[in-house]
């Protein structure tokens, strides 16, 4: 008999809990995302929540009574408080898979095999959703994967991969490989992931639906793509590659991504040899102030760090509407964090020191954290290779150890030291964020994680947890756990499947009875104190580490 939705829901709960305990809430290899999600809050709102932020006080007062006050003690020129009223709403990332109900019927040990297959697919789904979430959470709601730069030349890879410079013009149906920073590899986007390209040096810039690229391979420092749409445009300095199926199309056609021509693209030779489907959807993506996305706002939206290489001094996005505000052009530091742009010829450490000094005015030293890509730190170490100092406290015994590179970094301002440096390979190599390490929070839509966390705390306490194979999930947890906001089950689809699996006399066609399963992650990143953060922007991304 077929698998029922009730059975799938019960199995999903068990698999979800077990996978959570095995791999954590979000198995995305991002320390920054873990920090944010460690301060998760349950969503207690409808479609949005409101918060206010003081932008300026009344700015009245002086030293002469005759000029400040009337005879009645009233102010001669009263001032007004300036504050912003912000409305944050949740965004969503989602992915899914199909459950073949016949797998449950055709296995030797049907229950065990089906459960294992389902658990594997659910784990893969959680990984995919986690990859999407961390990229939106860090790089912003437009899902920026890479900014095209004229300074990035062709990678030193085999000719069979067709290495090209970032700035070039692709050929329809022809694979190519570009050099990219390490954070692109850590996006976890692998073969089959689709990307769009803007035609402006803005993440929300104009883009054609017809121009679509599929990831063929994603390796450290190299990204191989295949144009699978019906159009290409020249790649120019400052344009962006972004996650597909995230930005709304003008007119909201429901079937744009249903339009494919099967096996229309043939790659005759090389490592990417094969036959590929061609995307035939058409239209324009919404853009600029009217750009609509399904994803939540990320750190790159809260503290804008994207720039046009032709105008590095201007932070992109401050002129766009933001959480109910028309723009953030006035009180930009108060609303979008501080901004430090690396000067021409300035060392990375000096730019960071300027950023730390700016943050110092708003955050106690004990609360300051610095977020950067470890590749940025390594480049910093190479840059300072000739001026490394060994500092040793008198009370530390043992020999002084010299090492190449940078193991840990403290930032000293006067007699105060900032020690909390969080390395995250998902950060852009040209961005360092400095601010309170425990402020950003994530408002989450469902109660699943909260119920599991209660169970973990109450059952395990401070002692060593049991082995996963010995774990018994109590019925009351499964009963309390609500995953209705996180997992959706579709209607069964009944089609013809494959022939019987033996060699001779197999002219019997089996059914293909499929139930689609979708997983959603919904919530919003939130801080009331953006002015306590500072963005340090380097002039160039780091793709090569040159030894000195």
N, C-alpha and C positions, 0 to 999 in steps of 0.2 A: 504494500500500500504506500501511497505517497506520504511525504513528510508534510506535516501540518505547520501552519504559522505558529501555533502555540508551542510545538516542539522546537522550532527554530528559535523562538524567543527565549525559552528556558535554556537551550544549549548556548545561545549567545551570551546570556548572563554568566554562565559558568566559564565559558571561554574568556569573556571580557575580564572577569575577576582574576582568573589564573594568569592571563597574559599581563595584566596590570601588576600583579605581584612579582612576576618573573622579570619583566622588562621596564617597569616604571610606567608612570602615567603617559609620558610622551617619549618613546624611544627614538629621539631625533638627534642625539649627540650635539646638543647645544647647551652650554652652561648658562648662557644668558636667558634662554627660554625657560630653563629649569628655575632660575632665580625668579622670573616673573610669575611662573605658575605656582611656585611655592607660596606666593601671597594671593592665591586665588580666592575669590569671593563668589558666593552663590548669587545668581541674578534674581533680584527681588523687584524687578520693574516690568513694565509692559514692553513696548518696542524701543524705549530710550530712557536714559536717566539724566537728571539735570544736576549741575554743580556750578558754583560761582567762584570766581577768582578775582581777588583784589589786584587791580592794575596800577592805581595811583591813589594816594590819600588826598585830602582837601587842598594841600599845598597853600595854606593860608598862614598868617602870623607874621610877626616882625618884632621890633624892639621899642617902637614909640607908640604909646597908648593912643595919641591923637590920630595916628595914621591907621592903626589896626582896628580900634573900637569906636563906636558911637558913645554918646554920653550914657546911653541905656545899657552899655556893655555888649550890645549886639555888634557883630562884625560889620565894618564898613563895606567890605566886598567879600561876602561869604563864598566859599568854594564848594565844589561837589566831589564826592567820592566817585572814582571811576572804577567800575568792575565789569567783568565780562560774565555773561550767563551762557554756559556751554551745555550742549545737548549731545551726549554720546549715545550711539546705538550699536547693537551687536552686528558683527559680520559672520560669515560662514565659510568654511572649507568643507569639501565633501568628495567622496569617492565611493565606489561600490564594486560588487562582483556578483556573479550568478552561481546559485547553488543547484547542482544537478541532483535531483531527487532520486534518479536511477542509480547513483553511486551507492546509495543506501541499500539497494536491492541486489546488486550484482557482486558484492564483495563476499569473500569467504567468511570473515567475521564482520558482518555488516555494520554493527553498531560501532565497534572500535575503529574500523577503517573510516567510516563516514565522519565520526567525531574528530579523528586526526586530520582528515582532509579539510573539514570545516575550520578547525583551529588554525591550521596553516594559512588558509585563505584569510581568516580574520586577522591574524598577526600581520600578514602582508598588507591588508587594508589599513590597519592601524599605522604601519610604517609609512604608507603613502600619504595618509591624512596628516601624520606628524611632520613629514617633509614639507608638505604644502603650508601647514600652520607656521612652522619656524621661519619659512622664507617670507611669508606675509608679515609675521610678527616683527622681524628684523628689518627687511628691505621695503616694507610699506605695502599698502593695499593694492598697488598695481602689479605686484609680484615681479619686481625687477630681478632679473637673473644676471645681467651683465650690461655695462655701459660701453659702447663701442668707442675706442680711442685710436686716434691716428698715430699715437706714440707706440702702439703695440704692433710689432712686426710679425711676420709669419713664424710659426713655431718650427723648431728643428726636429721635424719628424719625417717619416718616410714619404717619398713622393707619391706612393699609392694612396695616401690619405688626403692628397691634394691640399697641402698647407698653403694658406693665404694670409695676408695681413688683415687686421680688423677692418680697415677701410678698403673696400673692394666692391665689385658687383657680382653677386652669385649668378649661376646659370641654373635654370629650371631643371630639376631631375638629376643634378650633378652634386655628389657629396663634396664637402670641403671641411677643412679643419682650421680653427683659429686658436690663438694663444689667449688664455684668460687667467685671472687671478685664482688662487686656491679656493676661495669661497664658492666658486661655481661648482667645483667638484663636490664640495660639502653640502650642496643643495640636495643631494641624493636623487636628483633627476637623472634617470637612466634612459636607455633605448626605448623609444616610443613616446616620450614626453614631448608635447607640442609647445612651441613658442611663437609669439608674434613679435614684429619689429615696428617701432615708431618711425615716423618720417621727420621727426623734429627732435631736438635735444632736450626733450622733456619726457618724464615717465608717463604723463597723461597726454602726450602729443598725438597728432593725427596718425592713424594707422589703417591700412586696408585689410579687410577680412580675407581677401584673396591671397595675401602674402602670409604664408604659414611655413614654419620650419619644424622638422622632427629631429629630436636628438638621436643620433646613431651611436655615439659613444661619449662618455664624460669621464675623462681621466685627469689626474692632477696637472693643471696647467694647460690642458688641451680640451677643446669642445668640438666634436664632429657633428655636423648638421646636414640635413637633406632638405632642399626646398620642395615641399610637397603640395603647394598651392598652385594657382594658375598665373601668378604674378610675382615678380621680384622687383626690388628697387635698389638703387645704389646705397651702400652702407657708408655713412659719413660720420665724421667726428662728433661724438656726444649723443648719438641716438641710442635707444635702449632695446634690449631683448627682454621680453616679459612673458610670464606664464599665460598660456592660452586658456580659453573658456573661463575667463574671469571678468573681462570688461564687456559691458553691454554694447550691442550693436544698434545703430540708429534704426528706429522702427520696431525693435525687439522681435525680429523673426524667430519663431520657435524652432525652425528646422534647419538653421544655417549649418550646424555641425552634424547634420544627418546626410549631407550631400557629398558623396564620395563616388569615385569611379574605381572599381576594384581592379587591381593589377595593372594600372595604367602607366606606372613608372618602372623601368627596368634599368638596374645598374649592372652593366655587363661584366665587370671585373673588379678586382681589388678587394680589400678587407670588408667592404660593405656591399658586396655582390648580392643581388637578390631582386625580388619583385615587390613593389610597394604600391599601396593605394594612393590615389591622388584626391586631394580635397578640392571640391568645386563650389564651395559656398562663396557668396558675394556680399558686398556691402561695405559700410564704413563703421568703425568703432566710435562711440561717443568720445569726446575729447575735451580738454581744458576744464573750465568751470562746470561744464555739463557732463563730464566723464562719470559714468556710473559703474561701480564694481560690486561684486558680491562679497569680497573679502573685507575683513576688519582692518582698521587703521593700525599701522605698525610703528615701530620706533622711528623709522625714517619719515613718518608723517607727524609724529609728536614733536620731533626735533629735526626739522628738514635739513638734509645734508647733500642733496643732489645739486649739481651745478652744470652750467654749459661751459665747456672748455674755452669757448670764445669770450666768456665773461665770468671768470671764476669768483669775482667779488660778490656776485648776486646769488643768494640762496633761492633756489627754485621752490615755488609753492606758497610763499608768504602772501602772494596776491590772490590766492584761491580761497573760496569759502571754507570754513573749518568749524565744525561742531556748532553751528548756529551763528558764528561770527562771519561778517562779510569778507574779512581778510585778517591777516596778522602783520600788516605793514607797520602799524603803530604799536608800540610796546612789543617789539619783536622778541626781545630777550625774555620779557615776562611771559609771553605766550608760546614761544617756540624754543627757548633755551639760548644760551650764549653761543657765539660763533667766532672761531679762530681759524683763519685761513693761513696756511703755511706761506711764508714769504719766499720770494725767489732766492734760492741758495741757502735757505734756513734749514738747519738740521732738525730731524724729527723730534729729538729730545727737547729742543728749544721750543718748538711749537706746542708740545705737550706741557711743558712747564708754564707757558703762557695760559693754556687752558686750565691747568690745575690752579693757577693763581686766581683766575676769574671765578672758578667754582668755590674757592676758599672763602669768598666773601659771603656765601649763602649757606654753606654746609660745614658743620664741625668736622675736623680732620678724621675723627674716628668713624664717621659715616661715609666718607668719600670712597668711591670705587672707580676704577678705570677699566673700561672694556675695550679690548683691541684684538686684532687678529695676531696670532703668534708669529706669523710671517712678518708683520710690521715690527714686532719686537726684535726679531732676528736681524732685519734690515737696520734697525736702530743700533744693534750691537756692532754690525759691520761698519756702520757709519762712524761710530765712536771708537773704532779699533785702535787708533793711535793715542787715545787719551783716556784709556781705562785706568781707574785707580782702584787699589785694593785697600779697603777699610777694615780695620780689625780692632775690636774692643779688647782692652787689656786683660779682661777677666776670661777671655776665651782661650782655652788651652789647645795645643796641637799645632801642626804646621799650617802655613798659609797655602791654599790650593789655588793655582791659577788655571783657568779654563777658557777655551775658545767659545765665543758666543755668549749668550745671556741666559742664565738660569732663572733668576728672579730680579725684579726691578723695584726699587723704592724711589719715590719722587720726593725730594727734600726741598721745602720752601722755608727759608730761615732755619729755625731749629725744630720745625715740625716735619714729619715724614708721612707720606701716603703709601701704605703697604698693600692695600687691597687691589690687586690687578687681576682681572678675570680675562683669561685667554679664550677666545672662541673662534674657531676656523670658519664660522659662518659670517663673521663680520667682514665688511669690505676692507681691503687692505689699505685703502686711503682714508679711512674714517676711524677716529678714536672718540669714544664718548666718556665723559667724566661727570660724575654726579653721585647722589646718594645711592648706595648699593642695595638698599632694601625698601625702595619707595614704589617703583612700578608694580602694579598689580594687574590681575586678569579676572574680570567678572565673567563667570562661566554660567552657561544657560541651564545645565542639568544638575541633578543631585548624585549622579553615579559615583563620582570620585569622593564625594563627601561621605557617603555611606561606607565605601570601602575603607577609607581612612579611619573612620570610627572603629571598624572591625579590626584593622591592623593594630591600632593603639590599644584597644581594650583586650584583645586576645593575646598579642605578643608582648606588650609592655616593653620593658627595657632588655629583656633576655634575648638570646639568640633565636631567630625564627626557625620553625621546623623546615625540614627538607620539602621541596615543592611536591615530590611524589607522595609525601605523607600528609599533605594538606587536605583537610576536610572542610569544605565550605558549608557553613550552617544554613539550614533552610530559612531561618529568619532573615539572613542577609539577602538571600535571593528574593525573598518576598518583598523586602523594603526597597530593594534596588529598582530604580526607575530609569530605564534606558530608552524610553519612548522618544525623548528629544534627541537622542544620539543615533539610534538605529531605526531604519524604516524598512519594512518588508513590502515588496511589490506583489502584484497578482501573478499566479502561475501562468507560464506560457507552455502550451502543448504543441510540439512540432515533431517531425520525423527526425530520428537520430541516425546512428551508424548501423551498419550491418553486423550481424553476429560475428563473434571474434574468432571462429575457427576457419581453417583454410578451405576445406571442400564442403560443398553443400550448405553454404552459409547464406543462402538467398532469403534471409529473414531480416527485416528491418526493425530495429528496436526504437522505442519512443525516446524523445528528448523532452523531459518535463523539468522546467527550470523555474526557480523562484529567485528574483533579483533582491539583493540586499544592499542597502546604502547606509553609509556611516557619515555623520555630521559632527562638526566641531563648531560651536557657536559661542561668541563672547566678544569682549572688548578690552583692549589695553587702556590703562587709566592712571593718571597722576594729576594731582591738584597743584603740583609745584614744578612746572616745566622750567622756571627760571633758575632752579638749582642745578640744572644740567648744562654742560658745555660740549659742543661738537667741535672737534679739531679735524679740519679737512686738509689732507695733503694734496698737492698739486697733481700728482700722478699716482695711479694704482701701482702696486708692486707685483710684478709678474716674474721677475728674475732676481735672484740673490747673487750679486757680484762680490766675489771674495776680494778682500783688500790685503 
